[in-house]
Amino acid sequence: MSNHEANRNPTPATASDAGYGRWHRRVLENRGGLFALLTTIGISIGGIVEILPMYTAEWGPETADWVSPYTPLEVAGRDIYIREGCYLCHSQMVRPMRSEILRYGEWTRAAEYMYDRPFLLGSRRLGPDLQRVGGKYPDAWHYEHMRDPRSVSPGSVMPPYPWLLERTIDPEDIRASVVALRRAGTPYTDEDVAGVPDALRTQGEGIVQRLAQAGIETTWDREIVALIAYLQRLGVDGRRHLEQQNAGGTP
Amino acid sequence: MESTSVPSPQPASAAAGASIDYDDDIVKKFLLASVLWGGVGMLVGVIVALQIVWWPANLGLPWTTFGRLRPLHTNAVIFAFAGNVCFTGIYYSMQRLLRTRMYSDRLSALHFWGWQLIIVLAAITLPLGLTQSKEYAELIWPIDVLIAVVWVIFAINFFGTIAIRRVKHLYVAIWFYMSFVITIAVLHIVNSLAVPATFLRSYPIYAGLTDALVQWWYGHNAVGFFLTTPFLGLMYYFLPKAAERPVYSYRLSIIHFWALVFIYIWTGPHHLLYSALPDWAQTLGMVFSVMLLAPSWGGMLNGLLTLRGAWDRLRTDAVLKFMVVAVTFYGMSTFEGPMMSIRAVNGLAHYTNWVIGHVHSGALGWVGMISFGMIYWLVPRLWGRPLADPDGPTRHFWLGTIGIVLYIVSMWAAGLMEGVQWRSVNEAGQLAHPIFLDIVHRLAPFYWLRLIGGTMYLVGAVMMALNIWRTIRGPAPDAAGPEPVPAPAQ
C-alpha cells in the first residue's frame, strides 16, 4: 500500500487499519512489548553515555584535597538555604568570562562542588551570584540583611527573613544530616559524627562574638547563625587555594 | 458510570458483542482535576510574578515567600495541570484507539486518587519549606516513593490496556504515550535516589557536578517527556479529530518519533554550559540540542499540514484555533531552544529572563493552548450537551494569545537587557554597570508587563472553568433540544 493511501484514512482511529503489511508494522507497531523495549533502549543510551563517565577519574569532574567538607553548622545553614529557596534567585557559579570575574571573583572550579549534596548552581539570577560571597561582608551585615535587606542594601528587592533570627536549630537533627551525608559519601569520621553538638556550639559562639562586637545579641543555636556560617564559607576554599597558587606562581 | 457505545467496525470482533463500554467517568474526573489545578497553578504563578517586582507581596510570612511559592507554581502547572491533562487525553483516546475499556477500573481509580493525593501533599509541603531543591523534583523522599508507586499503577493499567486491545496496530499517539510512561519512570527513579536523614529530609547519592548533570538530565527530559511527547500524542489524536482530516504523513511520524525519543535524552547538559562540568559533556548537550530541532519540527509540520484543505475552519472553530496556535508555539520554542543551547548564545541568555520567556512560550503557548483546545473539544462530548457559553472559547483564545505575547515579548526584552548589562565592560576594562541592583530596577517595567500578560492568561483559564461549570450544571441533554452536539466520537 502506498503512503498516499495510508494518509487518506479519515480519522486516526481508522488510520490503524491502513498500510497493514508494511514491515515496521508487522515487526514493531503491532507488538506492544517489543515497541516498549526498543523505546526503553532508545531513551537509555544518552543518559548512560553522559552519566556513567562522571564516575571515572579521566572523564569526570575534578576533585581536590584543598576542598574540605562542610562543618555541622554549615550543613545546618545549607539546609536553611535550601528550605528558604535561596537558590531560586541566587546562583553559585561564576562563569569563566571577563565580566563575571570582574563582578564576582575567580570563576568556579569543578572541585569546589565536590561535597555539594545537592548541588546549588541555580538557574536564575534575580539577585547576584553567591559563589564567592564568603568573607565579602562581615557577619553583622548578613544578620541585618536577613532581618531587613533594605537596611544594608538600599533599594533591594529581597524579602525579609526575620524568623531566622528567632528559630533555633536542633543538634540531633543536624547529626542525622551528617550521618546521612556520610553514608552518601562525604568523608566524615566517627569523631565528626560524635562531635556534632560541640562543633555546632564552638563555631556558633565564634559568630555570636563577632555579632556582639557589632552590638547584636543572639545565641549560637539560632538559625541565622547557621546560615551566616554557610554563607561565609561559600567559595572560601577555592579562593584561598587560587591565591596561594598565584602567589607561588609569580616570581 | 457513563459509557459510550461504539459499534465495532471490524467483522472479526463483532462476535464480542459489537459494543464497547468505555470508561468515560475516569476521563471526566481527570478533566475536572486539570481545570481546577490549572487555575491554582496559574494563580500562584501570577503571585510570584508580582513578588518579583513588588517585594511586599511576600507578605512577611515564611510560607508565602518567593523561594517557597516558586516551586509550588512549577510543580502545580507541570504535574497537577499538565499531568492531569495528559491523563485525561490518554484515558479518553487510548480506549478508543485500542477499542477496549481500560485494563482495570480499580487501577484507574487508584491512579486518579493517588495522583491527586500527591498534588495535595506537594501543596502542603512546599510552602513549609520541605524540599530537595532539585527543580521539578523538589518533593521530599516519602512523596517521591508515592509518585513511583502511583506511576507503576498507571503503567500496569496502560500496558494492560495495550495487552487486551482489539486493534492490532498501535496508532502513533500510543507510541508517544508509551515513551511518556517509560521515560518518566526512569527519570524520576534515577534522579530521586537519595539517602534519607529524617522522614522529611534526604541527601542525593550524587555530589556536585554529577548531581547537577543527573538533575538536568532529569529536568530537561521532564520538559521532553512530560510536556512534549505526551502532548504530541494528544496532538496526533485530537488535532485530526477536531480537523476531521487524517494525519498528514504516517512516515514522518515514524521518523520524528524515533529521532525525538533518542535525541531528547542527551540534551540536559545545555543547562550547565560555561559551568565547570567537563567540556565533553557540555559539547554533547549542545550538539544534541541543536539536532533536536529536526524531529521537533517534524512533529510541528505533521500537525500543521494535517490541516491542509481545512484552513478555512480556523475562522469559525475555536478548538482548532487553540490547537493551531499551540502547534505554532511548539515550533517556535523548539527553534528557540536549540538556538539558546549554542554556547555563545547561552553565555548571554543563561540566568536571565530570556529563559523564563522561552519556558513560557512552550508552557503557555504549546502545553496550555493544546490543553484548552482538547478540553473544549471533550466537554460537550463527555457530558453530552453544548457549552453553556458557545462563544466563551473564542474569547478565551484571544485573551490567552495576547497574554502569551505580552509575557514572552517582555521577558525577551528583559532577558536581553540584563544579559547585556551584566557583561558590558567599558574601555577602561571595568564593568559598565557595576551595581547589580541598578540593573534589577531597570527590569521593573518589563515585569509589570509580564504580570499583565500572565493575568490575562489566568483570567482566560478561569473563564473556561466557569463555562465548564455552567455546562455541567446546565440542563440535561434531553431538555436541551434536539441533537445539540455532534455525536460522541466514534
Interface residues (C-beta under 8 A of the other chain):
Chain A: N3 A6 N7 R8 N9 P10 T11 P12 A13 T14 A15 S16 D17 A18 G19 Y20 H24 R25 E29 N30 G32 F35 A36 T39 T40 G42 I43 S44 I45 G46 G47 V49 E50 I51 P53 M54 Y55 W59 G60 P61 E62 D79 I82 R83 E84 G85 C86 Y87 L88 C89 S91 M93 R95 P96 M97 R98 S99 E100 L102 R103 T108 R109 A110 E112 Y113 M114 Y115 D116 R117 P118 F119 L120 L121 G122 S123 R124 R125 L126 G127 P128 S153 G155 S156 V157 M158 P159 P160 Y161 P162 W163 D173 A176 S177 V179 A180 L181 R183 A184 G185 T186
Chain B: P9 Q10 Q51 I52 V53 W55 N58 G60 P62 T65 F66 G67 R68 R70 P71 R96 L97 G129 L130 T131 Q132 S133 K134 E135 F159 I162 A163 R165 V167 K168 H169 L170 Y171 V172 A173 W175 M178 S179 I182 T183 V186 V190 A194 V195 P196 A197 T198 R201 S202 Y203 P204 I205 Y206 A207 G208 L209 T210 D211 A212 L213 V214 Q215 W217 F225 Y236 Y237 P240 K241 E244 P246 V247 Y248 S249 Y250 R251 I254 W258 V261 F262 I263 Y264 I265 W266 G268 P269 H271 L272 Y274 S275 A276 L277 P278 W280 A281 L284 G285 F288 G347 H350 Y351 T352 V355 I356 W422 R423 S424 V425 Q430 L431 P434 F436 L437 V440 H441 Q490
